[in-house]
Amino acid sequence: MFSTRNLLMVSVIFTLLATPIIAASGKATYQVTRPMVVAGTELQPGEYEVKWESKSPEADVTFKLNGKVVAKVQGKIETLEQKTMYNTLVIGKDSSGREAIQGLLFGDKNVKVVFQ
């Protein structure tokens, strides 16, 4: 028979297994070839250094152009079934119809960052 303490421990373990905590960081370079937005911030064409850091499923992502921070946005880390080969921008449309970066794939990693 389970005591209250054992039941609490089992609940905590199941919660941790169901919600993996991702402690990760990284950086990559992305080429933006035309104006687009990321989380409401407009990016101009250029080569961006993108850094991300996470201690949970949420990620802080910084976009730099020519060494200057042009956008800091929040994203969510998701795990992929297999590694991607290249750094890739996932592009779609925002609510006003502008081209928007909706996610980042990282070359040789099995994680992606998704923006709302």
PyMOL commands that set and color helices and strands:
alter all, ss='L'
color gray80, all
select helices_A, chain A and resi 4-18
alter helices_A, ss='H'
color red, helices_A
select strands_A, chain A and resi 24-32+36-38+41-43+46-54+58-65+68-79+88-93+99-105+111-114
alter strands_A, ss='S'
color yellow, strands_A
deselect
rebuild
show_as cartoon
